[in-house]
Amino acid sequence: MSQLTEIRWHARAGQGAVTAAKLVADTALLQGNYIQAMPEYGPERTGAPLKAYTRVCSEPIEVHNNIQNPDIVIVLDDTLLESTDVCEGMHDDGTLIFNTTKTVEEIRKAAQVPDSMKVAVVDASGIAMDTIKKDMPNTPIVGALAKVTGLFPPELVKERLKITFGKKFSQEMIDANLASVDRAYQEVQE
């Protein structure tokens, strides 16, 4: 029986959620999975709320729409909680991963997360500032996703990063992103 995993990303334009959604898909592809990654844009300006989606499955994926009932929700900006129901449509046993400096308990209360759902928090922005030197929480949050869900090992994320970023960035920037994955993997709290 195939296992379809659906991920919905909530972020603001400029935080790299679309890149992260594709990175997760490409990492899963390295494991031989079938994948989909797609953005959903509103106003296309930096700071505007957006959603992105990732599907991963061991069998061909027959659906081609936005994800309505995600297994995992990733929130790259906790200020979105003021205007967005990040739990909308989630499975009762779903997993939420937040880029935040708040505790699991504070986020659970702020987002009104049912007890049946798993919540994890990581200061992905802080990690990005320390390693990458800019507030780009997308790479660290993928490290946290690897730890919390076990979808793939962090080594596979880093392998994919080397392939993808090797075409665009200096070795120094690649190394900083690899370090951000490791840090988030270690620092995520559940």
Helices and strands as residue ranges (DSSP letters): E 5-12, H 17-30, E 34-40, E 49-57, E 72-75, G 78-82, E 95-99, H 104-110, E 118-122, H 124-131, H 138-149, H 154-165, H 171-187
